[in-house]
Amino acid sequence: MVMLIKAELDHQANKGTFLSPSKAIRLMNNHTDMLIIDIRTAADYKNGHIKGAKNMPLSDFAKAVEGLSGDKNEPVLVYCNSGNTVTRAIRMLKNAGFEQVNNLEGGIAAWKEANMPLSKK
């Protein structure tokens, strides 16, 4: 029973803090240099992403995390298409020392649904 509870707590901790698109915008406005990571494929990224996001596809994520620099106490926002596949990326970021890792609730689909801006640059 203890192992089951521990496994569930670990799972919950690796989801990061869920942020709605409006809360994510607020966080970005308050932390203009925060790290925004898009873990979708390069093709999906090119079709539209959150302005300032770095494309770090999940397939190459472990290698990409090693190259990240900056303040690990600053907030990080991670997103995918629907918010379901970011758990692995969040776990890797936390293992690399990033403390404030946030999950865009609903992913880029929720971002679009909320009529938030996308960039293609």
N, C-alpha and C positions, 0 to 999 in steps of 0.2 A: 504494500500500500504506500509506504514511504517513497519507494522508487517511482511509482506512478505519479504521485504528487510532485516530486522533484522534476520528472520529465515534463509535466504540464507547465510548471513554473519556468523551466528553461525555454520551453516553446513560446510562452507568452513574452518572456524577456527578449527573445530574438525577433519579435514582430516590430519592435520599435514603437514609438509613440505615433498613433494614428492622427493625421491632420486632414481636415476637410480642405478643399481648395481655397476657401476664404481664409482659413487659419494659416494655410501655407503662404498665401500672399502677405498676410500680416507679418509673419515671421521673416519673409524675404525683405519686406520693407524695413524692418528693424535691424536686420543683419545683411547689409548690402553685399558683403563679401562671403556669404555662406556658400557652402559647397552643395550644388544640386546635381544629382546623378541620375541619368536615364539609363536603365539597364536593358532597354529593348535593342533589337537589331539595328544595325547602321541604316538599313533601308527605312525602318519605321521612324527612326530619329530624323532622317532627311525629310520625311513627309510632314513633320511638325513636332516641335518639342518646346518645353518651357525655356524661355529666354535665359541664357547663361548656363544651361545644363551641359554637363560633360557626358558624352556618350561612352559608356563603359559596359558593353554587352555582357550579360551574365556568363557567357561561354569563356570570356577572357578576364573575368572580374578579379580572380585571385591575383593574377599578375599585375593588373592595373592598380589594385589597392596598395601593393608594395611601393608603387611610384607616387602615391599621394603625399603631398606635404602640406604644411599649414597648421593652424591651431586646431588641435584635436578636441578642444573644449568648445569650439564654435559649433553651431547647429549644422546638421547635414540633412538634406531632403533626398530621399530615394524613391523612384517610381518606375513602374512598368506599364503594361497596357491596362490591367484591371486591378492591380494591387495584390494579386495572389502569389506572385513569384519572387517578391523582394526579400523574403525571410532569409534565404541563404546569403544574399548580399549584405543584409543588416548584420547577420552573425559575423561575417568576415570583417566588416567595418568595426564592430565592437571589439573583436579579437585584435584588431590593429591599433586599438586605443581610442577610437572615436567615442565620445561619451554621449552626445546628444543626437542620436540618429532617429530621424522621423520618416514615417511611411506615409506617402500621399494616399489617403483613403480613397479607394476606387480607381487609383492610377490615372493615366492620361485620359481614360474614358470619362471619369468624373470631372476632370479638368475641362474637357470639351463640353460636357453637359452643363457645367456652370458658366459657360460662355467666357472662359478665361482665354487670354491671348496665347497664341502659339507662334513660334519663330521657325523660319526655314533657313536661317543663316548659320 
